[in-house]
Amino acid sequence: MNLFITFDYELFFGDPTGSAEKCILEPTQRLIEIGERTKTRFTFFIDIGYVIQLEKWSSKFENLSLEYKKVVGQIKTLQEKGHDLQLHIHPHWETASYTNNKWSFKLDGHYKLADFNDEEIQQIVSSYKSKLESIIGSKVNGFRAGGWCLQPFNRFVEIFKKAGIKIDSTVFQGGKMSTKHYYFDFTNAPSKGRYRFDDNLCQEVENGSFLELPIGGYRYKPGFFWRLYILGRLMPRRHKMIGDGNFIAQGGKKYESLKKPIWDHVSCDGYYSSKLNLITSKFSKEGRSDLVIIGHPKSMTRYSFEQLEKYIRIQQKKNSFLTLSAE
Ligand SMILES: [Zn+2]
């Protein structure tokens, strides 16, 4: 089986967004070290809207100018180390302002790409992609939508074709969410490691224009969340996220998960990393061709760094680790 370890390289989007140091720079440095020790390459989806805003506000704030240099420096380091850098768009950066040492956004009506009109989407996709390409000095052809929101995809087909985006890894198999900010429904996505598609993310089309490498989904039982809840209290240093920001409030999901099973991503974030070997064996037995694992530097914990490294060492013996552009 082909395994893809992917990270969304970004701050938080709640209040506060957290610091670049804790959410991005420090944990990514640890991932670079794991990559070196295990000789593995990862795919990083760069939230380039953030980088664009950093640059824009740099002339006004010296701390942001320094942050811009550090983040761009790290993106270049990732490139030099052979990691794969691809496009991640959180378009609400279009509404960002920086006051009192923190970012604020107008999330309502600006969280997902589909909230914008066609002209704006076109402009966002092409300018964000050009900025990332100018930093890394090469073309990108892969995409993951912020918050997994990329439906209805027919609105993006022509824009993506024009931008030369060929591979998508937005679909989170079996996932579904509809809230004030989020909308996705992947319950009809093919249960496969990869498939081609045209104007519907969840409909396989032979010889379709785009390749989907969906993020794996898994049913986590309440016992999993209870263990996490207890470990978090007994060993906070080991199980606390490195990132120092907050997620967008999502009303009650946390408590619901203590009562009934929750369908969620296959992930190397925090305690989710404890399930990686088991899930990989399960998919492998089912004869699946590929498994995409999602992670976020900001959501890594001391525990998950250790688990990730162990996981890579075990799986290297039986499976191949690939990056998106290797496809
Ligand atoms: Zn994201």
Residues whose N, C-alpha, C, O or C-beta is under 5 A from the ligand:
A	BS01	ZN	D8 E10 G146 G147
